[in-house]
Amino acid sequence: MSDGAGVCSVPAEYVEILRVMAMDPNAIEQIREALADLGDAQLRNAVLPIPERWGSDDYELFCVDRRVRLAEYERRRALAIDEWDADAGGRTIEGLTPHELSRVEDWTRTQFLAELSAWLRLHPGTRYETD
């Protein structure tokens, strides 16, 4: 293992080549698929680090990158809890009952998945990463 590869099982030089290839919009999907097939999360994170920012309506990214989808769900979940808390008189999360918390989480998940499903129906060729 070379020094810039971190904990990846691939030499740093190869990781860098994959990073450069992934910058090409015509190749990124193939790179994503190859990395998903390899199942090496460390290599994937080295080649395609999770973006620092994305739009709340970047559905294509949510579909092709499970990490971003989960991060967006967590962002939406936290926002929904804050809004519920404000509507309930400003209690903290510890003040929410387990039932209230579960309802907020279920609602957020249902809404987010409905948005993704609607987007996927309009873009049927989009790959949806499940792992």
C-alpha positions as CSV (number, residue, x, y, z in Angstrom):
1,M,0.0,0.0,0.0
2,S,1.4,3.4,-0.9
3,D,1.4,6.5,1.3
4,G,-1.5,8.6,-0.1
5,A,-4.0,5.7,-0.3
6,G,-4.9,5.9,3.4
7,V,-6.3,2.5,4.4
8,C,-7.3,1.5,0.8
9,S,-6.0,-1.8,-0.6
10,V,-5.1,0.0,-3.8
11,P,-1.9,2.0,-4.4
12,A,-2.3,5.8,-4.2
13,E,-1.4,6.1,-7.8
14,Y,-4.3,4.0,-8.9
15,V,-6.7,5.8,-6.6
16,E,-5.6,9.1,-8.2
17,I,-6.2,7.7,-11.7
18,L,-9.7,6.6,-10.7
19,R,-10.3,10.1,-9.1
20,V,-9.3,11.8,-12.4
21,M,-11.4,9.4,-14.4
22,A,-14.4,10.0,-12.1
23,M,-14.2,13.8,-12.9
24,D,-15.3,13.0,-16.5
25,P,-19.1,13.2,-16.6
26,N,-19.1,10.5,-19.3
27,A,-17.2,8.0,-17.1
28,I,-18.4,8.7,-13.6
29,E,-21.3,6.3,-13.8
30,Q,-19.0,3.5,-14.9
31,I,-16.6,4.3,-12.1
32,R,-19.5,4.3,-9.5
33,E,-20.7,0.9,-10.8
34,A,-17.2,-0.6,-10.7
35,L,-16.6,0.7,-7.2
36,A,-20.0,-0.7,-6.1
37,D,-19.2,-4.0,-7.6
38,L,-15.9,-4.2,-5.7
39,G,-17.7,-3.5,-2.5
40,D,-14.7,-1.8,-1.0
41,A,-16.1,1.2,1.0
42,Q,-12.7,2.6,1.8
43,L,-11.7,2.6,-1.9
44,R,-15.0,4.1,-2.8
45,N,-14.6,6.9,-0.2
46,A,-11.1,7.6,-1.5
47,V,-12.1,7.8,-5.1
48,L,-15.5,9.4,-4.7
49,P,-15.6,11.1,-1.3
50,I,-19.1,12.1,-0.2
51,P,-19.8,15.6,-1.3
52,E,-19.7,18.3,1.3
53,R,-22.8,20.0,-0.1
54,W,-25.8,19.1,-2.2
55,G,-29.3,20.5,-2.9
56,S,-32.3,19.2,-1.1
57,D,-33.7,18.3,-4.5
58,D,-30.6,16.6,-5.9
59,Y,-32.6,13.4,-6.5
60,E,-30.2,11.9,-9.0
61,L,-27.3,12.1,-6.5
62,F,-29.6,10.6,-3.8
63,C,-30.3,7.7,-6.1
64,V,-26.8,6.9,-7.2
65,D,-25.0,7.5,-3.9
66,R,-26.6,5.8,-0.8
67,R,-24.2,7.8,1.5
68,V,-25.6,11.1,0.3
69,R,-29.2,9.7,0.5
70,L,-28.7,8.7,4.1
71,A,-27.1,12.0,5.0
72,E,-30.0,13.9,3.4
73,Y,-32.5,11.8,5.3
74,E,-30.7,12.5,8.5
75,R,-30.6,16.2,7.7
76,R,-34.4,16.2,7.0
77,R,-35.0,14.1,10.1
78,A,-33.2,16.6,12.3
79,L,-35.0,19.5,10.7
80,A,-38.4,17.8,11.2
81,I,-37.6,17.1,14.8
82,D,-36.6,20.7,15.3
83,E,-39.8,21.9,13.7
84,W,-42.0,19.5,15.7
85,D,-40.2,20.7,18.8
86,A,-40.8,24.3,18.0
87,D,-44.5,23.6,17.3
88,A,-44.7,21.7,20.6
89,G,-43.5,24.6,22.6
90,G,-39.8,24.3,22.4
91,R,-39.1,21.1,24.2
92,T,-35.8,19.4,23.5
93,I,-35.6,16.0,21.8
94,E,-35.3,14.4,25.2
95,G,-38.8,15.9,25.9
96,L,-40.4,14.3,22.9
97,T,-42.1,11.1,23.7
98,P,-40.9,7.9,21.9
99,H,-44.2,7.9,20.1
100,E,-43.8,11.5,18.9
101,L,-40.2,10.9,17.8
102,S,-41.3,7.7,15.9
103,R,-44.1,9.6,14.1
104,V,-41.7,12.4,13.0
105,E,-39.2,9.9,11.8
106,D,-41.8,7.8,9.9
107,W,-43.3,10.9,8.3
108,T,-39.9,12.2,7.2
109,R,-38.9,8.8,5.8
110,T,-42.2,8.4,4.0
111,Q,-42.1,11.9,2.5
112,F,-38.5,11.5,1.3
113,L,-39.1,8.1,-0.2
114,A,-42.2,9.4,-2.0
115,E,-40.1,12.3,-3.5
116,L,-37.5,9.8,-4.6
117,S,-40.1,7.5,-6.1
118,A,-41.7,10.3,-8.0
119,W,-38.4,11.4,-9.4
120,L,-37.5,7.9,-10.4
121,R,-40.8,7.5,-12.3
122,L,-39.9,10.6,-14.3
123,H,-36.3,9.3,-14.9
124,P,-36.7,5.5,-15.4
125,G,-33.2,4.9,-16.5
126,T,-31.6,6.1,-13.3
127,R,-29.7,3.5,-11.3
128,Y,-30.8,3.3,-7.6
129,E,-28.0,2.2,-5.2
130,T,-29.3,0.0,-2.5
131,D,-26.0,-1.0,-0.7
